[in-house]
């Protein structure tokens, strides 16, 4: 099998991520054959980048690495020419270690540790956000030459899965006060940022936030600043079948950008997508390590087995859970469905079932209710769309290991990532990757 190394990680060429059963038999030489594992289809990320450039050609993505800091993800996006949204010294260092230019980094954490600002200053990572007066005085003391971006709150109802306005962003009506302080401190504020929240499903939230940002641009001009940057943040959907596809979202976002920040305005447009690039690229496979059968009408009972003609409820215990990769069930309330890794005979019976993680915590439940055929220990289940805020936030609670990740990429996408120079990608990208775009 062809392979190459990306960011010190082996990537296999030509294998499709859904072929998990065949993949696992090949992975047995590298790990315990029961261990849960991820498969990352890097072609999916390349496809997402191609779609982004076709729908939002004026907006440069700065990938939010907190979403998934897998080294191959970072390597692919670095090669494609994205910027990076970093929130800490460690994240900044990881990107700089990849020889990415500091001007492709935005330190997009409005509340920063002093030593982290010192590190950013030392390495010329100058673009950073703020949303309060105290942060301005701190930056003035440590990094007075920083290029500052004022973060404003989005509209009240962003219709996003997880709003962020309660923690970050100043009220747009208070922006003038902060900008006057920045002017008095002789700080360089270059633009505005906002974030409508995670998994926004209403494009009008972006349009309203863009209009609000434009009003702050006008206030800044009155104060004496000449803004030339708008950061529209993240919140872009990450599944190809999301509630609102990114195409529909852009139907409302793009006209707002063209109205308030037309191309001849000279304003640079950037964004901070995270979930968008990685959610659909990762699939996790888990092994059934134990099984219980309970009466369907009393699945939480303690008497094992069935009596009489009671219908069964099967409880399956697998080797990853909410303290591991499935923490997204707690934080993001996402919906997941198990995928069988075997072919079923037509008409096979299905039963009331639940899927549980491996720890000793009773809350460690992946799926409380679903219909599955009767399965046995040692069999596999897979879950798609597991690339966002999963492996990066996993713990080893109870001594349970985090799943290993295997990486795959289609040959045409491999050519873009591993062969072309970054300067060549824009010229041939649409031709090379158009054939593998997932609509």
JOJOHU-V769752 format. One record per residue. N is the residue number from 0. RES is the residue in one small letter. SS is DSSP state (H for helix, E for strand, - for the rest). NEAR is the number of other ideal C-beta (glycine too) atoms within 12 Angstrom. Layout:
BEGIN
n:N res:RES ss:SS near:NEAR
n:N res:RES ss:SS near:NEAR
END
This chain:
BEGIN
n:0 res:x ss:- near:17
n:1 res:x ss:- near:16
n:2 res:x ss:E near:20
n:3 res:x ss:E near:27
n:4 res:x ss:E near:17
n:5 res:x ss:E near:32
n:6 res:x ss:- near:28
n:7 res:x ss:- near:15
n:8 res:x ss:E near:24
n:9 res:x ss:E near:23
n:10 res:x ss:E near:38
n:11 res:x ss:E near:34
n:12 res:x ss:E near:27
n:13 res:x ss:- near:23
n:14 res:x ss:- near:29
n:15 res:x ss:- near:23
n:16 res:x ss:- near:38
n:17 res:x ss:- near:20
n:18 res:x ss:- near:23
n:19 res:x ss:H near:34
n:20 res:x ss:H near:25
n:21 res:x ss:H near:21
n:22 res:x ss:H near:33
n:23 res:x ss:H near:34
n:24 res:x ss:H near:16
n:25 res:x ss:H near:21
n:26 res:x ss:H near:32
n:27 res:x ss:- near:17
n:28 res:x ss:- near:9
n:29 res:x ss:- near:17
n:30 res:x ss:- near:23
n:31 res:x ss:- near:17
n:32 res:x ss:- near:19
n:33 res:x ss:- near:25
n:34 res:x ss:- near:29
n:35 res:x ss:- near:43
n:36 res:x ss:E near:41
n:37 res:x ss:E near:42
n:38 res:x ss:E near:44
n:39 res:x ss:E near:44
n:40 res:x ss:E near:45
n:41 res:x ss:H near:53
n:42 res:x ss:H near:39
n:43 res:x ss:H near:41
n:44 res:x ss:H near:52
n:45 res:x ss:H near:45
n:46 res:x ss:H near:35
n:47 res:x ss:H near:44
n:48 res:x ss:H near:42
n:49 res:x ss:H near:34
n:50 res:x ss:H near:35
n:51 res:x ss:H near:34
n:52 res:x ss:H near:25
n:53 res:x ss:H near:22
n:54 res:x ss:H near:28
n:55 res:x ss:- near:30
n:56 res:x ss:- near:21
n:57 res:x ss:- near:27
n:58 res:x ss:E near:38
n:59 res:x ss:E near:31
n:60 res:x ss:E near:41
n:61 res:x ss:E near:44
n:62 res:x ss:E near:47
n:63 res:x ss:E near:44
n:64 res:x ss:H near:44
n:65 res:x ss:H near:30
n:66 res:x ss:H near:43
n:67 res:x ss:- near:40
n:68 res:x ss:- near:36
n:69 res:x ss:- near:40
n:70 res:x ss:H near:28
n:71 res:x ss:H near:42
n:72 res:x ss:H near:49
n:73 res:x ss:H near:44
n:74 res:x ss:H near:37
n:75 res:x ss:H near:42
n:76 res:x ss:H near:46
n:77 res:x ss:H near:34
n:78 res:x ss:H near:35
n:79 res:x ss:H near:40
n:80 res:x ss:- near:28
n:81 res:x ss:- near:40
n:82 res:x ss:E near:36
n:83 res:x ss:E near:45
n:84 res:x ss:E near:43
n:85 res:x ss:E near:41
n:86 res:x ss:- near:35
n:87 res:x ss:- near:27
n:88 res:x ss:H near:26
n:89 res:x ss:H near:19
n:90 res:x ss:H near:35
n:91 res:x ss:H near:40
n:92 res:x ss:H near:24
n:93 res:x ss:H near:27
n:94 res:x ss:H near:40
n:95 res:x ss:H near:27
n:96 res:x ss:H near:18
n:97 res:x ss:- near:30
n:98 res:x ss:- near:15
n:99 res:x ss:- near:32
n:100 res:x ss:- near:19
n:101 res:x ss:H near:28
n:102 res:x ss:H near:21
n:103 res:x ss:H near:32
n:104 res:x ss:E near:41
n:105 res:x ss:E near:45
n:106 res:x ss:E near:49
n:107 res:x ss:- near:44
n:108 res:x ss:- near:37
n:109 res:x ss:- near:36
n:110 res:x ss:- near:24
n:111 res:x ss:- near:36
n:112 res:x ss:- near:19
n:113 res:x ss:H near:19
n:114 res:x ss:H near:17
n:115 res:x ss:H near:28
n:116 res:x ss:H near:35
n:117 res:x ss:H near:21
n:118 res:x ss:H near:27
n:119 res:x ss:H near:39
n:120 res:x ss:H near:29
n:121 res:x ss:H near:18
n:122 res:x ss:- near:24
n:123 res:x ss:- near:21
n:124 res:x ss:- near:38
n:125 res:x ss:- near:28
n:126 res:x ss:E near:41
n:127 res:x ss:E near:47
n:128 res:x ss:E near:44
n:129 res:x ss:E near:44
n:130 res:x ss:- near:40
n:131 res:x ss:- near:28
n:132 res:x ss:H near:24
n:133 res:x ss:H near:18
n:134 res:x ss:H near:36
n:135 res:x ss:H near:36
n:136 res:x ss:H near:21
n:137 res:x ss:H near:28
n:138 res:x ss:H near:42
n:139 res:x ss:H near:26
n:140 res:x ss:H near:17
n:141 res:x ss:H near:24
n:142 res:x ss:- near:33
n:143 res:x ss:- near:20
n:144 res:x ss:- near:20
n:145 res:x ss:- near:35
n:146 res:x ss:E near:34
n:147 res:x ss:E near:45
n:148 res:x ss:E near:50
n:149 res:x ss:E near:51
n:150 res:x ss:E near:44
n:151 res:x ss:E near:46
n:152 res:x ss:- near:37
n:153 res:x ss:- near:41
n:154 res:x ss:- near:29
n:155 res:x ss:- near:19
n:156 res:x ss:- near:18
n:157 res:x ss:- near:34
n:158 res:x ss:- near:28
n:159 res:x ss:E near:36
n:160 res:x ss:E near:33
n:161 res:x ss:E near:27
n:162 res:x ss:- near:26
n:163 res:x ss:- near:33
n:164 res:x ss:- near:31
n:165 res:x ss:- near:13
n:166 res:x ss:- near:17
n:167 res:x ss:- near:31
n:168 res:x ss:- near:40
n:169 res:x ss:E near:36
n:170 res:x ss:- near:24
n:171 res:x ss:H near:34
n:172 res:x ss:H near:14
n:173 res:x ss:H near:21
n:174 res:x ss:H near:40
n:175 res:x ss:H near:27
n:176 res:x ss:H near:22
n:177 res:x ss:H near:40
n:178 res:x ss:H near:38
n:179 res:x ss:H near:22
n:180 res:x ss:H near:27
n:181 res:x ss:H near:37
n:182 res:x ss:H near:25
n:183 res:x ss:H near:17
n:184 res:x ss:- near:23
n:185 res:x ss:- near:17
n:186 res:x ss:- near:35
n:187 res:x ss:E near:31
n:188 res:x ss:E near:44
n:189 res:x ss:E near:32
n:190 res:x ss:E near:39
n:191 res:x ss:E near:48
n:192 res:x ss:E near:47
n:193 res:x ss:- near:50
n:194 res:x ss:- near:46
n:195 res:x ss:- near:48
n:196 res:x ss:- near:35
n:197 res:x ss:E near:38
n:198 res:x ss:E near:41
n:199 res:x ss:E near:44
n:200 res:x ss:- near:29
n:201 res:x ss:- near:29
n:202 res:x ss:H near:35
n:203 res:x ss:H near:26
n:204 res:x ss:H near:39
n:205 res:x ss:H near:45
n:206 res:x ss:H near:31
n:207 res:x ss:H near:30
n:208 res:x ss:H near:47
n:209 res:x ss:H near:40
n:210 res:x ss:H near:30
n:211 res:x ss:H near:37
n:212 res:x ss:H near:42
n:213 res:x ss:H near:32
n:214 res:x ss:H near:24
n:215 res:x ss:H near:42
n:216 res:x ss:H near:34
n:217 res:x ss:H near:20
n:218 res:x ss:H near:30
n:219 res:x ss:H near:35
n:220 res:x ss:H near:18
n:221 res:x ss:H near:17
n:222 res:x ss:H near:24
n:223 res:x ss:- near:18
n:224 res:x ss:- near:31
n:225 res:x ss:- near:18
n:226 res:x ss:- near:36
n:227 res:x ss:- near:24
n:228 res:x ss:E near:38
n:229 res:x ss:E near:42
n:230 res:x ss:E near:47
n:231 res:x ss:- near:52
n:232 res:x ss:- near:49
n:233 res:x ss:- near:49
n:234 res:x ss:- near:42
n:235 res:x ss:- near:48
n:236 res:x ss:- near:40
n:237 res:x ss:- near:45
n:238 res:x ss:- near:34
n:239 res:x ss:- near:22
n:240 res:x ss:- near:17
n:241 res:x ss:- near:28
n:242 res:x ss:- near:21
n:243 res:x ss:- near:28
n:244 res:x ss:- near:23
n:245 res:x ss:H near:40
n:246 res:x ss:H near:21
n:247 res:x ss:H near:21
n:248 res:x ss:H near:39
n:249 res:x ss:H near:30
n:250 res:x ss:H near:20
n:251 res:x ss:H near:28
n:252 res:x ss:H near:39
n:253 res:x ss:H near:29
n:254 res:x ss:H near:19
n:255 res:x ss:H near:29
n:256 res:x ss:H near:34
n:257 res:x ss:H near:23
n:258 res:x ss:H near:16
n:259 res:x ss:H near:29
n:260 res:x ss:- near:32
n:261 res:x ss:- near:17
n:262 res:x ss:H near:16
n:263 res:x ss:H near:8
n:264 res:x ss:H near:21
n:265 res:x ss:- near:16
n:266 res:x ss:- near:29
n:267 res:x ss:E near:28
n:268 res:x ss:E near:35
n:269 res:x ss:E near:40
n:270 res:x ss:E near:44
n:271 res:x ss:- near:45
n:272 res:x ss:- near:47
n:273 res:x ss:- near:44
n:274 res:x ss:H near:42
n:275 res:x ss:H near:46
n:276 res:x ss:H near:46
n:277 res:x ss:H near:46
n:278 res:x ss:H near:43
n:279 res:x ss:H near:35
n:280 res:x ss:H near:45
n:281 res:x ss:E near:44
n:282 res:x ss:E near:42
n:283 res:x ss:E near:43
n:284 res:x ss:E near:43
n:285 res:x ss:E near:43
n:286 res:x ss:E near:34
n:287 res:x ss:E near:35
n:288 res:x ss:E near:30
n:289 res:x ss:E near:23
n:290 res:x ss:E near:27
n:291 res:x ss:E near:26
n:292 res:x ss:E near:28
n:293 res:x ss:E near:27
n:294 res:x ss:E near:25
n:295 res:x ss:H near:22
n:296 res:x ss:H near:14
n:297 res:x ss:H near:18
n:298 res:x ss:- near:28
n:299 res:x ss:- near:18
n:300 res:x ss:- near:18
n:301 res:x ss:- near:11
n:302 res:x ss:- near:14
n:303 res:x ss:- near:17
n:304 res:x ss:- near:14
n:305 res:x ss:- near:21
n:306 res:x ss:- near:14
n:307 res:x ss:- near:9
n:308 res:x ss:- near:8
n:309 res:x ss:- near:19
n:310 res:x ss:- near:20
n:311 res:x ss:E near:29
n:312 res:x ss:E near:32
n:313 res:x ss:E near:36
n:314 res:x ss:E near:39
n:315 res:x ss:E near:41
n:316 res:x ss:E near:30
n:317 res:x ss:E near:43
n:318 res:x ss:- near:41
n:319 res:x ss:- near:48
n:320 res:x ss:- near:41
n:321 res:x ss:- near:36
n:322 res:x ss:- near:32
n:323 res:x ss:- near:40
n:324 res:x ss:H near:46
n:325 res:x ss:H near:43
n:326 res:x ss:H near:30
n:327 res:x ss:H near:40
n:328 res:x ss:H near:29
n:329 res:x ss:H near:25
n:330 res:x ss:H near:20
n:331 res:x ss:- near:29
n:332 res:x ss:- near:17
n:333 res:x ss:- near:34
n:334 res:x ss:- near:20
n:335 res:x ss:- near:31
n:336 res:x ss:- near:21
n:337 res:x ss:- near:33
n:338 res:x ss:E near:26
n:339 res:x ss:E near:28
n:340 res:x ss:- near:29
n:341 res:x ss:- near:20
n:342 res:x ss:- near:9
n:343 res:x ss:- near:16
n:344 res:x ss:- near:8
n:345 res:x ss:- near:7
n:346 res:x ss:- near:7
n:347 res:x ss:- near:15
n:348 res:x ss:- near:16
n:349 res:x ss:- near:19
n:350 res:x ss:E near:27
n:351 res:x ss:E near:28
n:352 res:x ss:E near:36
n:353 res:x ss:E near:30
n:354 res:x ss:E near:42
n:355 res:x ss:E near:36
n:356 res:x ss:- near:37
n:357 res:x ss:- near:36
n:358 res:x ss:- near:28
n:359 res:x ss:- near:15
n:360 res:x ss:- near:18
n:361 res:x ss:- near:13
n:362 res:x ss:- near:18
n:363 res:x ss:- near:30
n:364 res:x ss:E near:29
n:365 res:x ss:E near:42
n:366 res:x ss:E near:32
n:367 res:x ss:E near:20
n:368 res:x ss:E near:20
n:369 res:x ss:E near:28
n:370 res:x ss:E near:21
n:371 res:x ss:E near:31
n:372 res:x ss:- near:25
n:373 res:x ss:- near:23
n:374 res:x ss:- near:33
n:375 res:x ss:- near:18
n:376 res:x ss:- near:19
n:377 res:x ss:- near:20
n:378 res:x ss:- near:28
n:379 res:x ss:E near:37
n:380 res:x ss:E near:40
n:381 res:x ss:E near:37
n:382 res:x ss:E near:41
n:383 res:x ss:- near:32
n:384 res:x ss:- near:34
n:385 res:x ss:- near:50
n:386 res:x ss:- near:42
n:387 res:x ss:- near:47
n:388 res:x ss:- near:36
n:389 res:x ss:- near:46
n:390 res:x ss:H near:37
n:391 res:x ss:H near:33
n:392 res:x ss:H near:25
n:393 res:x ss:- near:33
n:394 res:x ss:- near:25
n:395 res:x ss:- near:16
n:396 res:x ss:H near:22
n:397 res:x ss:H near:18
n:398 res:x ss:H near:13
n:399 res:x ss:- near:29
n:400 res:x ss:- near:23
n:401 res:x ss:- near:29
n:402 res:x ss:- near:39
n:403 res:x ss:E near:29
n:404 res:x ss:E near:42
n:405 res:x ss:E near:38
n:406 res:x ss:E near:42
n:407 res:x ss:E near:41
n:408 res:x ss:E near:43
n:409 res:x ss:- near:31
n:410 res:x ss:H near:28
n:411 res:x ss:H near:27
n:412 res:x ss:H near:42
n:413 res:x ss:H near:33
n:414 res:x ss:H near:28
n:415 res:x ss:H near:38
n:416 res:x ss:H near:39
n:417 res:x ss:H near:29
n:418 res:x ss:H near:20
n:419 res:x ss:- near:24
n:420 res:x ss:- near:16
n:421 res:x ss:H near:25
n:422 res:x ss:H near:12
n:423 res:x ss:H near:17
n:424 res:x ss:H near:30
n:425 res:x ss:H near:21
n:426 res:x ss:H near:13
n:427 res:x ss:H near:19
n:428 res:x ss:H near:32
n:429 res:x ss:H near:21
n:430 res:x ss:H near:18
n:431 res:x ss:H near:29
n:432 res:x ss:H near:36
n:433 res:x ss:H near:20
n:434 res:x ss:H near:18
n:435 res:x ss:H near:30
n:436 res:x ss:- near:26
n:437 res:x ss:- near:25
n:438 res:x ss:- near:13
END
